[in-house]
Amino acid sequence: MAVSPMIANIEPIADLKEIVPLLAECGLPVADISASQPPLFFGIRTESSLVAVIGLELFGSAGLLRSLAVSRAHRGRGLARQLVAYAERVAASRGISTLFLLTTTAATFFENSGFVPASRSAAPPAIQATPQFSGLCPASSAFLHKSVVSLTVRAAP
């Protein structure tokens, strides 16, 4: 039986005590997430529980999309797509022209969302200096990018 799509209310999430367990449940790295300089996180709740989250790091005109996680019980409802689109609009509203990401498991999902493969050697220096690029994500990870310059801004914090 197919699960119907859910229209989500996306909000900024600042409490790492909510974010880290969801990321860990989904097998995503958390070692580099610092309370002193956390990425921007946006999430979706059902009732009072965080069920989906995405992170965004800003580096001048480049951004790093990271930590897209949806709890197993809420997958298949379009939440990941909504979070990615939201993060893209936020990035564009903050002067980001290109978003980058690394993934070991979701390259097809992101390619279907308009991201294209890129050479790791072409990554901006600020992206290359991130823990994800330089060590947390293996060299075999897919490295993708997407221009977000033309996105209109709606509901960006």
C-alpha positions in Angstrom: 0.0 0.0 0.0 1.5 3.4 -1.0 1.8 6.1 1.5 0.3 9.4 0.4 2.5 12.5 0.1 2.5 14.8 3.1 2.7 18.6 2.9 5.2 19.6 5.5 5.6 22.6 7.7 9.4 23.2 7.6 11.0 25.1 10.4 14.5 26.0 11.6 15.8 23.4 14.2 18.5 24.5 16.6 18.4 21.8 19.2 21.2 19.3 18.5 19.7 16.9 21.1 16.8 16.5 18.5 19.0 16.5 15.4 21.8 14.2 16.3 19.7 11.1 17.2 17.8 11.3 13.9 21.0 11.6 11.9 22.6 8.7 13.8 19.4 6.6 13.3 19.8 7.2 9.5 23.5 6.3 9.6 24.8 9.8 8.9 28.0 11.2 10.4 27.6 13.5 13.4 31.2 13.8 14.7 31.7 17.2 13.1 28.5 18.8 14.3 29.6 21.3 16.9 27.3 23.2 19.3 29.5 26.2 18.9 29.2 26.4 15.1 26.4 24.1 13.9 25.2 24.1 10.3 21.8 25.6 9.7 19.2 22.9 10.2 15.7 22.7 9.0 13.2 20.1 9.9 9.8 18.6 9.9 7.8 17.5 12.9 4.8 15.4 13.4 3.2 16.3 16.6 6.3 17.0 18.8 8.8 14.6 17.2 11.4 15.6 14.7 10.9 13.2 11.7 13.0 14.8 9.0 16.0 17.2 8.9 18.4 18.7 6.4 21.6 20.7 7.1 23.1 23.6 5.1 26.5 25.1 5.5 27.4 28.5 3.9 30.8 29.4 2.5 30.6 32.7 0.6 28.8 31.9 -2.7 29.0 28.1 -2.2 26.9 26.0 0.1 27.2 22.4 1.4 24.0 20.5 1.6 24.3 17.8 4.3 22.6 15.6 6.7 19.4 14.8 4.9 17.6 12.3 7.1 14.0 11.1 7.3 12.9 8.6 10.0 12.1 5.2 8.6 8.5 5.5 9.6 8.0 8.7 7.5 9.8 7.8 4.3 8.0 7.7 1.0 5.9 10.8 1.7 8.0 13.4 -0.2 9.6 14.9 2.9 13.1 14.7 1.6 12.2 16.4 -1.6 10.4 19.2 0.3 13.5 19.7 2.6 15.9 19.8 -0.3 13.8 22.4 -2.2 13.5 24.5 1.0 17.2 24.4 1.6 17.9 25.4 -2.0 15.6 28.4 -1.6 17.2 29.4 1.7 20.7 29.1 0.1 19.7 31.3 -2.8 18.2 33.9 -0.4 21.6 34.0 1.4 23.6 34.6 -1.7 24.7 31.0 -2.5 25.0 30.4 -6.2 26.0 26.7 -6.1 25.1 23.9 -3.7 27.4 20.9 -3.3 26.9 17.6 -1.5 28.6 14.3 -0.9 26.6 11.1 -0.6 27.3 7.4 -0.4 23.7 6.2 -0.8 21.5 8.9 -2.4 23.1 10.0 -5.6 20.1 8.9 -7.7 17.7 10.8 -5.5 19.8 14.0 -5.7 20.3 13.6 -9.5 16.5 13.4 -9.8 16.4 16.6 -7.9 18.6 18.4 -10.4 22.1 17.9 -9.0 24.8 16.7 -11.4 28.0 14.9 -10.7 31.1 17.0 -10.3 34.8 16.3 -10.1 36.1 16.5 -6.5 39.1 18.5 -7.8 36.7 21.2 -9.0 35.2 21.8 -5.6 35.8 25.3 -4.2 38.6 25.4 -1.5 36.0 26.1 1.3 34.1 23.0 0.4 37.3 20.9 0.1 38.2 22.1 3.7 35.1 20.8 5.3 35.3 17.6 7.4 32.8 15.9 5.1 34.9 16.4 2.0 38.3 15.9 3.7 37.6 12.8 5.7 34.1 12.0 7.0 32.8 10.9 3.5 34.9 8.3 1.8 36.6 9.1 -1.5 34.1 6.8 -3.2 31.2 9.2 -2.3 29.4 10.8 -5.1 30.1 14.5 -5.3 27.3 16.6 -6.8 26.4 20.2 -7.4 23.5 22.4 -8.5 23.1 26.0 -9.3 20.5 27.7 -7.2 20.9 31.3 -8.5 17.6 31.4 -10.3 15.5 30.0 -7.4 12.8 32.3 -6.0 12.7 32.8 -2.3 9.7 31.7 -0.4 9.4 31.0 3.3 13.1 31.4 3.9 14.1 32.4 7.4 
